Amino acid sequence: MTRRTLFRKREFTVFGLIVVLAVVFSLTTERFLSMSNLTNLLLQLAGTAICAIGMTMIIITGGIDVSVGSMLGMSSVVAGKLLMGNAPVLLVVLAAMGVGLLMGLTNGSLIAYGKVPPIIVTLGMLNIIRSLLFQLLGGAVDFRCTPRHPGDRSGEVAGDTHLHVDCGAPHPLF
């Protein structure tokens, strides 16, 4: 691959735009390249990065998984429900991982042993999980979490001081 063809690639253009935006933001505010902002970005991207790594493996092998978002949602709801019930963090993590493992094994077994195309299996699983989530949540999002300490407003949703989503748990769990 020559230099000329490298610069014409779409990925290079996107990378260049990200670099330009990073330079602009770092020059216009002193907090952009701060350690707290970078830590916050890494915490928020952890779940997405884990899913992206798994999806990369699936796509490389010629498969597709459209249910990954719903599976992440189900694991998150299980973790949230357990946290709201004051369960130990280790149990919460193991339960969320177990739920994800069970759903993944179901998809994988139907694809590998049932010889059902991946798009059919994962589309079906997506709808099954969304239906289960709708039932588990009663058709509404549950915002009963409380702040970590009096006066903590870090978990506010859209400025409403009654809606807190932090529950004192690490953000990648949500």
TORPA-4810 file (N, C-alpha, C, O; in nm, 3 decimals):
<nodes>
NODE_1_0.085_-0.118_0.000_0.000_0.000_0.000_0.090_0.124_0.000_0.180_0.138_0.083_M
NODE_2_0.065_0.212_-0.091_0.145_0.334_-0.101_0.089_0.441_-0.008_-0.022_0.429_0.044_T
NODE_3_0.169_0.544_0.010_0.126_0.655_0.095_0.002_0.724_0.040_-0.086_0.763_0.116_R
NODE_4_-0.003_0.738_-0.089_-0.116_0.807_-0.151_-0.246_0.732_-0.123_-0.347_0.794_-0.089_R
NODE_5_-0.245_0.601_-0.138_-0.368_0.525_-0.113_-0.403_0.523_0.036_-0.521_0.515_0.072_T
NODE_6_-0.302_0.530_0.122_-0.327_0.535_0.266_-0.404_0.661_0.302_-0.499_0.655_0.380_L
NODE_7_-0.363_0.776_0.248_-0.428_0.903_0.280_-0.568_0.913_0.221_-0.647_0.995_0.267_F
NODE_8_-0.601_0.833_0.123_-0.734_0.835_0.062_-0.832_0.743_0.134_-0.952_0.745_0.104_R
NODE_9_-0.785_0.664_0.225_-0.873_0.571_0.297_-0.965_0.647_0.392_-0.927_0.748_0.452_K
NODE_10_-1.085_0.597_0.405_-1.185_0.658_0.493_-1.140_0.657_0.638_-1.164_0.752_0.712_R
NODE_11_-1.074_0.549_0.680_-1.030_0.537_0.818_-0.927_0.644_0.853_-0.928_0.697_0.964_E
NODE_12_-0.840_0.676_0.759_-0.740_0.780_0.784_-0.807_0.915_0.801_-0.766_0.994_0.886_F
NODE_13_-0.911_0.942_0.722_-0.984_1.067_0.734_-1.050_1.079_0.871_-1.044_1.184_0.934_T
NODE_14_-1.111_0.972_0.917_-1.176_0.973_1.050_-1.071_0.993_1.158_-1.092_1.072_1.251_V
NODE_15_-0.958_0.923_1.148_-0.851_0.939_1.246_-0.800_1.083_1.247_-0.778_1.141_1.353_F
NODE_16_-0.783_1.141_1.129_-0.737_1.280_1.119_-0.835_1.376_1.184_-0.794_1.470_1.253_G
NODE_17_-0.964_1.354_1.163_-1.065_1.440_1.225_-1.064_1.427_1.377_-1.082_1.527_1.447_L
NODE_18_-1.043_1.307_1.427_-1.035_1.288_1.572_-0.915_1.363_1.629_-0.926_1.427_1.734_I
NODE_19_-0.801_1.356_1.562_-0.682_1.427_1.607_-0.707_1.578_1.606_-0.672_1.646_1.702_V
NODE_20_-0.767_1.630_1.499_-0.796_1.774_1.490_-0.890_1.816_1.603_-0.867_1.919_1.667_V
NODE_21_-0.996_1.737_1.628_-1.088_1.771_1.736_-1.019_1.766_1.873_-1.046_1.851_1.958_L
NODE_22_-0.933_1.670_1.894_-0.860_1.661_2.021_-0.772_1.784_2.041_-0.764_1.837_2.152_A
NODE_23_-0.706_1.828_1.936_-0.621_1.948_1.947_-0.707_2.071_1.976_-0.671_2.151_2.063_V
NODE_24_-0.818_2.087_1.905_-0.906_2.202_1.927_-0.960_2.202_2.070_-0.957_2.305_2.138_V
NODE_25_-1.010_2.088_2.116_-1.066_2.083_2.251_-0.959_2.104_2.359_-0.986_2.166_2.461_F
NODE_26_-0.840_2.053_2.336_-0.735_2.072_2.437_-0.687_2.216_2.441_-0.639_2.262_2.545_S
NODE_27_-0.698_2.289_2.331_-0.659_2.430_2.330_-0.769_2.521_2.385_-0.739_2.630_2.434_L
NODE_28_-0.894_2.479_2.376_-1.003_2.565_2.420_-1.045_2.544_2.565_-1.114_2.628_2.622_T
NODE_29_-1.005_2.433_2.625_-1.038_2.410_2.766_-0.923_2.338_2.834_-0.856_2.254_2.774_T
NODE_30_-0.900_2.373_2.959_-0.788_2.310_3.030_-0.824_2.172_3.085_-0.735_2.097_3.126_E
NODE_31_-0.953_2.138_3.087_-0.994_2.011_3.147_-0.998_1.894_3.048_-1.010_1.779_3.090_R
NODE_32_-0.987_1.921_2.918_-1.003_1.814_2.820_-0.898_1.705_2.835_-0.932_1.587_2.833_F
NODE_33_-0.772_1.741_2.849_-0.665_1.643_2.862_-0.629_1.614_3.008_-0.520_1.564_3.037_L
NODE_34_-0.720_1.646_3.100_-0.693_1.620_3.242_-0.707_1.471_3.272_-0.775_1.398_3.200_S
NODE_35_-0.644_1.428_3.377_-0.650_1.287_3.415_-0.792_1.246_3.451_-0.833_1.135_3.419_M
NODE_36_-0.868_1.333_3.517_-1.005_1.297_3.554_-1.092_1.279_3.431_-1.176_1.189_3.429_S
NODE_37_-1.075_1.362_3.329_-1.154_1.348_3.206_-1.115_1.220_3.131_-1.202_1.148_3.082_N
NODE_38_-0.986_1.192_3.122_-0.942_1.071_3.053_-0.989_0.945_3.127_-1.028_0.847_3.064_L
NODE_39_-0.985_0.949_3.260_-1.035_0.836_3.339_-1.184_0.818_3.317_-1.232_0.705_3.301_T
NODE_40_-1.257_0.928_3.316_-1.401_0.924_3.291_-1.431_0.863_3.154_-1.521_0.780_3.142_N
NODE_41_-1.358_0.904_3.052_-1.377_0.849_2.917_-1.350_0.699_2.914_-1.427_0.623_2.854_L
NODE_42_-1.243_0.656_2.977_-1.210_0.514_2.979_-1.316_0.432_3.052_-1.351_0.322_3.008_L
NODE_43_-1.368_0.485_3.163_-1.474_0.415_3.237_-1.601_0.404_3.153_-1.668_0.300_3.154_L
NODE_44_-1.634_0.511_3.081_-1.755_0.508_3.001_-1.742_0.419_2.879_-1.841_0.365_2.830_Q
NODE_45_-1.622_0.402_2.829_-1.600_0.320_2.709_-1.572_0.174_2.739_-1.565_0.093_2.646_L
NODE_46_-1.556_0.138_2.865_-1.518_0.001_2.900_-1.617_-0.102_2.847_-1.577_-0.200_2.784_A
NODE_47_-1.745_-0.082_2.873_-1.846_-0.178_2.827_-1.852_-0.187_2.675_-1.862_-0.296_2.619_G
NODE_48_-1.846_-0.072_2.610_-1.848_-0.070_2.464_-1.726_-0.139_2.406_-1.735_-0.212_2.307_T
NODE_49_-1.610_-0.117_2.467_-1.487_-0.180_2.418_-1.492_-0.331_2.433_-1.448_-0.404_2.344_A
NODE_50_-1.544_-0.379_2.544_-1.555_-0.523_2.565_-1.647_-0.585_2.459_-1.615_-0.689_2.402_I
NODE_51_-1.760_-0.520_2.434_-1.852_-0.569_2.331_-1.788_-0.562_2.192_-1.806_-0.653_2.111_C
NODE_52_-1.714_-0.456_2.165_-1.650_-0.440_2.034_-1.546_-0.548_2.009_-1.533_-0.597_1.897_A
NODE_53_-1.473_-0.585_2.112_-1.373_-0.692_2.095_-1.441_-0.824_2.060_-1.397_-0.895_1.970_I
NODE_54_-1.549_-0.855_2.130_-1.624_-0.976_2.100_-1.686_-0.972_1.961_-1.682_-1.071_1.888_G
NODE_55_-1.743_-0.859_1.924_-1.804_-0.845_1.791_-1.700_-0.857_1.681_-1.729_-0.909_1.573_M
NODE_56_-1.579_-0.808_1.707_-1.473_-0.820_1.607_-1.444_-0.967_1.578_-1.429_-1.006_1.462_T
NODE_57_-1.436_-1.047_1.682_-1.412_-1.191_1.663_-1.526_-1.256_1.585_-1.503_-1.341_1.499_M
NODE_58_-1.649_-1.216_1.615_-1.765_-1.274_1.546_-1.763_-1.237_1.397_-1.786_-1.322_1.311_I
NODE_59_-1.735_-1.111_1.369_-1.735_-1.065_1.230_-1.620_-1.127_1.152_-1.636_-1.161_1.035_I
NODE_60_-1.503_-1.142_1.215_-1.388_-1.203_1.147_-1.421_-1.347_1.105_-1.379_-1.391_0.999_I
NODE_61_-1.497_-1.418_1.188_-1.532_-1.556_1.154_-1.653_-1.566_1.062_-1.699_-1.676_1.032_T
NODE_62_-1.704_-1.452_1.015_-1.813_-1.453_0.918_-1.952_-1.456_0.978_-2.049_-1.482_0.907_G
NODE_63_-1.964_-1.431_1.106_-2.094_-1.431_1.172_-2.145_-1.291_1.196_-2.081_-1.193_1.158_G
NODE_64_-2.259_-1.284_1.260_-2.318_-1.155_1.297_-2.398_-1.178_1.425_-2.459_-1.283_1.443_I
NODE_65_-2.398_-1.079_1.513_-2.475_-1.089_1.637_-2.547_-0.957_1.658_-2.486_-0.857_1.697_D
NODE_66_-2.677_-0.956_1.633_-2.755_-0.835_1.652_-2.816_-0.828_1.793_-2.883_-0.730_1.826_V
NODE_67_-2.794_-0.930_1.875_-2.853_-0.933_2.008_-2.758_-0.883_2.117_-2.795_-0.884_2.235_S
NODE_68_-2.638_-0.841_2.081_-2.538_-0.807_2.182_-2.583_-0.690_2.271_-2.554_-0.690_2.391_V
NODE_69_-2.650_-0.592_2.215_-2.699_-0.479_2.295_-2.803_-0.522_2.396_-2.802_-0.477_2.511_G
NODE_70_-2.894_-0.608_2.354_-2.996_-0.658_2.445_-2.936_-0.746_2.554_-2.980_-0.743_2.669_S
NODE_71_-2.834_-0.825_2.517_-2.767_-0.908_2.619_-2.697_-0.820_2.722_-2.701_-0.849_2.841_M
NODE_72_-2.631_-0.714_2.675_-2.567_-0.620_2.768_-2.673_-0.555_2.857_-2.651_-0.537_2.977_L
NODE_73_-2.787_-0.521_2.798_-2.896_-0.462_2.876_-2.947_-0.557_2.982_-2.971_-0.516_3.096_G
NODE_74_-2.964_-0.684_2.947_-3.013_-0.783_3.045_-2.913_-0.800_3.159_-2.952_-0.804_3.276_M
NODE_75_-2.785_-0.811_3.125_-2.683_-0.823_3.230_-2.683_-0.700_3.320_-2.665_-0.711_3.441_S
NODE_76_-2.702_-0.583_3.261_-2.704_-0.459_3.339_-2.825_-0.453_3.430_-2.814_-0.409_3.545_S
NODE_77_-2.939_-0.496_3.382_-3.060_-0.495_3.465_-3.045_-0.593_3.582_-3.082_-0.562_3.695_V
NODE_78_-2.990_-0.711_3.555_-2.966_-0.807_3.663_-2.872_-0.746_3.767_-2.896_-0.756_3.887_V
NODE_79_-2.764_-0.682_3.720_-2.670_-0.618_3.812_-2.738_-0.506_3.891_-2.719_-0.496_4.012_A
NODE_80_-2.816_-0.424_3.823_-2.884_-0.314_3.891_-2.984_-0.362_3.994_-2.990_-0.307_4.105_G
NODE_81_-3.062_-0.463_3.960_-3.160_-0.517_4.056_-3.090_-0.574_4.179_-3.136_-0.554_4.292_K
NODE_82_-2.978_-0.646_4.156_-2.905_-0.702_4.270_-2.842_-0.592_4.355_-2.843_-0.600_4.478_L
NODE_83_-2.787_-0.489_4.291_-2.728_-0.378_4.367_-2.833_-0.305_4.449_-2.808_-0.266_4.562_L
NODE_84_-2.951_-0.287_4.391_-3.058_-0.219_4.465_-3.104_-0.303_4.583_-3.159_-0.249_4.679_M
NODE_85_-3.083_-0.434_4.576_-3.116_-0.521_4.688_-3.000_-0.539_4.784_-3.003_-0.626_4.870_G
NODE_86_-2.896_-0.456_4.770_-2.778_-0.457_4.857_-2.701_-0.588_4.853_-2.646_-0.631_4.955_N
NODE_87_-2.696_-0.652_4.738_-2.618_-0.775_4.723_-2.470_-0.741_4.720_-2.433_-0.631_4.677_A
NODE_88_-2.383_-0.832_4.763_-2.239_-0.807_4.756_-2.194_-0.788_4.611_-2.247_-0.852_4.520_P
NODE_89_-2.097_-0.700_4.592_-2.052_-0.666_4.457_-2.001_-0.789_4.382_-2.025_-0.802_4.262_V
NODE_90_-1.931_-0.879_4.452_-1.880_-0.999_4.385_-1.995_-1.082_4.330_-1.987_-1.133_4.218_L
NODE_91_-2.103_-1.097_4.407_-2.220_-1.171_4.360_-2.283_-1.101_4.240_-2.325_-1.167_4.145_L
NODE_92_-2.289_-0.970_4.243_-2.347_-0.893_4.134_-2.268_-0.916_4.005_-2.326_-0.944_3.900_V
NODE_93_-2.137_-0.906_4.014_-2.051_-0.925_3.897_-2.065_-1.067_3.843_-2.080_-1.087_3.722_V
NODE_94_-2.061_-1.165_3.931_-2.073_-1.305_3.888_-2.210_-1.333_3.826_-2.219_-1.405_3.726_L
NODE_95_-2.316_-1.276_3.883_-2.450_-1.296_3.829_-2.464_-1.233_3.691_-2.519_-1.294_3.599_A
NODE_96_-2.413_-1.111_3.676_-2.420_-1.044_3.545_-2.341_-1.121_3.440_-2.386_-1.137_3.327_A
NODE_97_-2.223_-1.169_3.478_-2.143_-1.247_3.384_-2.211_-1.380_3.353_-2.207_-1.426_3.239_M
NODE_98_-2.272_-1.441_3.453_-2.342_-1.568_3.432_-2.460_-1.554_3.337_-2.481_-1.640_3.251_G
NODE_99_-2.536_-1.446_3.352_-2.649_-1.421_3.263_-2.598_-1.402_3.120_-2.655_-1.458_3.026_V
NODE_100_-2.493_-1.324_3.103_-2.434_-1.305_2.970_-2.383_-1.435_2.911_-2.400_-1.461_2.792_G
NODE_101_-2.319_-1.516_2.995_-2.267_-1.645_2.950_-2.380_-1.738_2.906_-2.370_-1.805_2.803_L
NODE_102_-2.486_-1.741_2.982_-2.600_-1.827_2.949_-2.662_-1.786_2.815_-2.693_-1.872_2.732_L
NODE_103_-2.680_-1.656_2.795_-2.738_-1.610_2.668_-2.643_-1.638_2.551_-2.686_-1.678_2.444_M
NODE_104_-2.513_-1.617_2.573_-2.415_-1.645_2.468_-2.407_-1.792_2.434_-2.397_-1.828_2.316_G
NODE_105_-2.411_-1.877_2.535_-2.410_-2.022_2.511_-2.536_-2.067_2.435_-2.529_-2.156_2.351_L
NODE_106_-2.648_-2.005_2.467_-2.772_-2.038_2.395_-2.759_-2.003_2.248_-2.790_-2.084_2.161_T
NODE_107_-2.713_-1.881_2.221_-2.692_-1.840_2.081_-2.592_-1.933_2.012_-2.619_-1.982_1.902_N
NODE_108_-2.479_-1.955_2.074_-2.374_-2.037_2.014_-2.417_-2.180_1.989_-2.383_-2.238_1.886_G
NODE_109_-2.493_-2.238_2.082_-2.541_-2.375_2.065_-2.639_-2.387_1.950_-2.632_-2.481_1.871_S
NODE_110_-2.732_-2.291_1.940_-2.828_-2.295_1.830_-2.759_-2.278_1.695_-2.800_-2.339_1.596_L
NODE_111_-2.656_-2.195_1.691_-2.583_-2.173_1.565_-2.496_-2.293_1.530_-2.498_-2.340_1.417_I
NODE_112_-2.419_-2.341_1.628_-2.322_-2.448_1.600_-2.387_-2.584_1.586_-2.355_-2.658_1.493_A
NODE_113_-2.476_-2.619_1.678_-2.533_-2.754_1.678_-2.668_-2.761_1.608_-2.704_-2.864_1.551_Y
NODE_114_-2.744_-2.651_1.613_-2.874_-2.649_1.547_-2.866_-2.609_1.401_-2.965_-2.620_1.328_G
NODE_115_-2.749_-2.563_1.359_-2.725_-2.522_1.220_-2.822_-2.413_1.173_-2.859_-2.408_1.056_K
NODE_116_-2.863_-2.326_1.266_-2.950_-2.213_1.234_-2.860_-2.095_1.200_-2.762_-2.072_1.270_V
NODE_117_-2.890_-2.019_1.096_-2.806_-1.904_1.060_-2.795_-1.803_1.175_-2.893_-1.778_1.245_P
NODE_118_-2.676_-1.746_1.195_-2.655_-1.653_1.307_-2.751_-1.535_1.310_-2.794_-1.494_1.418_P
NODE_119_-2.786_-1.480_1.196_-2.876_-1.364_1.196_-3.014_-1.402_1.249_-3.078_-1.322_1.317_I
NODE_120_-3.061_-1.523_1.220_-3.192_-1.568_1.267_-3.189_-1.591_1.418_-3.279_-1.548_1.490_I
NODE_121_-3.086_-1.658_1.465_-3.074_-1.687_1.609_-3.063_-1.558_1.689_-3.134_-1.540_1.787_V
NODE_122_-2.974_-1.469_1.646_-2.951_-1.348_1.726_-3.067_-1.250_1.716_-3.094_-1.177_1.811_T
NODE_123_-3.135_-1.247_1.603_-3.254_-1.161_1.592_-3.366_-1.213_1.684_-3.436_-1.135_1.748_L
NODE_124_-3.380_-1.345_1.688_-3.477_-1.404_1.781_-3.441_-1.378_1.925_-3.526_-1.343_2.006_G
NODE_125_-3.312_-1.394_1.957_-3.266_-1.370_2.095_-3.286_-1.224_2.133_-3.323_-1.194_2.247_M
NODE_126_-3.261_-1.133_2.041_-3.282_-0.991_2.066_-3.425_-0.966_2.110_-3.448_-0.896_2.209_L
NODE_127_-3.521_-1.021_2.038_-3.662_-1.000_2.072_-3.702_-1.070_2.201_-3.781_-1.016_2.279_N
NODE_128_-3.649_-1.188_2.226_-3.679_-1.259_2.351_-3.627_-1.179_2.470_-3.698_-1.161_2.569_I
NODE_129_-3.503_-1.132_2.461_-3.443_-1.056_2.572_-3.516_-0.925_2.594_-3.542_-0.887_2.708_I
NODE_130_-3.550_-0.856_2.487_-3.624_-0.729_2.504_-3.759_-0.753_2.570_-3.803_-0.673_2.652_R
NODE_131_-3.824_-0.862_2.535_-3.953_-0.895_2.598_-3.933_-0.924_2.746_-4.011_-0.878_2.830_S
NODE_132_-3.829_-1.000_2.778_-3.800_-1.029_2.919_-3.766_-0.902_2.996_-3.810_-0.884_3.110_L
NODE_133_-3.689_-0.814_2.935_-3.656_-0.687_3.001_-3.781_-0.603_3.025_-3.796_-0.542_3.131_L
NODE_134_-3.868_-0.600_2.927_-3.994_-0.527_2.943_-4.072_-0.580_3.062_-4.129_-0.503_3.139_F
NODE_135_-4.076_-0.712_3.077_-4.146_-0.772_3.189_-4.075_-0.745_3.321_-4.139_-0.710_3.421_Q
NODE_136_-3.942_-0.760_3.323_-3.864_-0.737_3.446_-3.877_-0.594_3.495_-3.883_-0.570_3.616_L
NODE_137_-3.881_-0.501_3.404_-3.885_-0.360_3.441_-4.027_-0.306_3.447_-4.047_-0.187_3.474_L
NODE_138_-4.125_-0.389_3.421_-4.263_-0.344_3.426_-4.294_-0.240_3.321_-4.385_-0.159_3.340_G
NODE_139_-4.222_-0.240_3.212_-4.245_-0.146_3.104_-4.189_-0.007_3.129_-4.218_0.085_3.053_G
NODE_140_-4.109_0.009_3.236_-4.053_0.141_3.267_-3.911_0.125_3.319_-3.873_0.019_3.368_A
NODE_141_-3.834_0.231_3.308_-3.699_0.231_3.362_-3.707_0.259_3.511_-3.784_0.345_3.555_V
NODE_142_-3.628_0.188_3.590_-3.631_0.199_3.735_-3.521_0.295_3.782_-3.403_0.267_3.763_D
NODE_143_-3.560_0.407_3.843_-3.464_0.507_3.887_-3.460_0.520_4.039_-3.441_0.631_4.090_F
NODE_144_-3.478_0.412_4.113_-3.486_0.422_4.259_-3.351_0.430_4.329_-3.347_0.426_4.452_R
NODE_145_-3.243_0.441_4.258_-3.111_0.450_4.321_-3.097_0.582_4.394_-3.162_0.680_4.359_C
NODE_146_-3.012_0.585_4.494_-2.991_0.706_4.572_-2.847_0.753_4.557_-2.761_0.675_4.517_T
NODE_147_-2.819_0.881_4.589_-2.681_0.930_4.578_-2.590_0.861_4.678_-2.636_0.803_4.777_P
NODE_148_-2.459_0.867_4.653_-2.361_0.803_4.741_-2.357_0.867_4.879_-2.342_0.797_4.979_R
NODE_149_-2.371_0.997_4.885_-2.370_1.068_5.013_-2.457_1.192_4.999_-2.481_1.237_4.887_H
NODE_150_-2.504_1.247_5.110_-2.589_1.366_5.101_-2.520_1.477_5.024_-2.403_1.507_5.048_P
NODE_151_-2.593_1.538_4.933_-2.537_1.647_4.854_-2.472_1.601_4.724_-2.437_1.685_4.641_G
NODE_152_-2.454_1.471_4.705_-2.394_1.420_4.581_-2.498_1.429_4.470_-2.605_1.368_4.479_D
NODE_153_-2.466_1.504_4.367_-2.559_1.522_4.256_-2.502_1.462_4.128_-2.550_1.492_4.019_R
NODE_154_-2.399_1.376_4.139_-2.333_1.323_4.020_-2.421_1.227_3.941_-2.396_1.206_3.823_S
NODE_155_-2.521_1.169_4.005_-2.604_1.072_3.935_-2.735_1.129_3.885_-2.823_1.053_3.845_G
NODE_156_-2.751_1.262_3.886_-2.877_1.322_3.843_-2.903_1.293_3.696_-2.811_1.282_3.615_E
NODE_157_-3.030_1.279_3.664_-3.072_1.259_3.526_-3.148_1.383_3.481_-3.251_1.417_3.538_V
NODE_158_-3.096_1.449_3.380_-3.160_1.567_3.319_-3.198_1.672_3.423_-3.303_1.735_3.413_A
NODE_159_-3.112_1.691_3.524_-3.133_1.795_3.623_-3.236_1.762_3.729_-3.257_1.842_3.820_G
NODE_160_-3.300_1.648_3.722_-3.400_1.608_3.821_-3.329_1.548_3.941_-3.263_1.444_3.930_D
NODE_161_-3.341_1.613_4.056_-3.268_1.567_4.175_-3.328_1.441_4.236_-3.269_1.385_4.328_T
NODE_162_-3.442_1.395_4.187_-3.503_1.273_4.240_-3.463_1.149_4.162_-3.488_1.037_4.206_H
NODE_163_-3.402_1.167_4.046_-3.364_1.054_3.962_-3.214_1.035_3.966_-3.140_1.114_3.907_L
NODE_164_-3.167_0.932_4.034_-3.025_0.903_4.045_-2.999_0.764_3.988_-3.073_0.670_4.016_H
NODE_165_-2.894_0.753_3.909_-2.867_0.625_3.844_-2.734_0.564_3.884_-2.691_0.466_3.824_V
NODE_166_-2.668_0.620_3.984_-2.534_0.573_4.016_-2.535_0.450_4.106_-2.462_0.355_4.078_D
NODE_167_-2.611_0.449_4.211_-2.619_0.340_4.309_-2.485_0.312_4.377_-2.472_0.212_4.446_C
NODE_168_-2.386_0.398_4.360_-2.258_0.378_4.423_-2.175_0.268_4.359_-2.075_0.225_4.417_G
NODE_169_-2.212_0.222_4.241_-2.139_0.115_4.174_-2.048_0.172_4.067_-2.073_0.282_4.017_A
NODE_170_-1.943_0.100_4.031_-1.858_0.146_3.922_-1.941_0.163_3.795_-2.026_0.079_3.764_P
NODE_171_-1.918_0.270_3.721_-1.996_0.301_3.603_-1.994_0.193_3.494_-2.096_0.177_3.426_H
NODE_172_-1.886_0.119_3.474_-1.892_0.017_3.369_-1.997_-0.090_3.392_-2.037_-0.158_3.298_P
NODE_173_-2.043_-0.107_3.516_-2.149_-0.204_3.543_-2.282_-0.158_3.485_-2.371_-0.240_3.463_L
NODE_174_-2.296_-0.031_3.460_-2.422_0.022_3.408_-2.402_0.053_3.264_-2.495_0.099_3.197_F
</nodes>
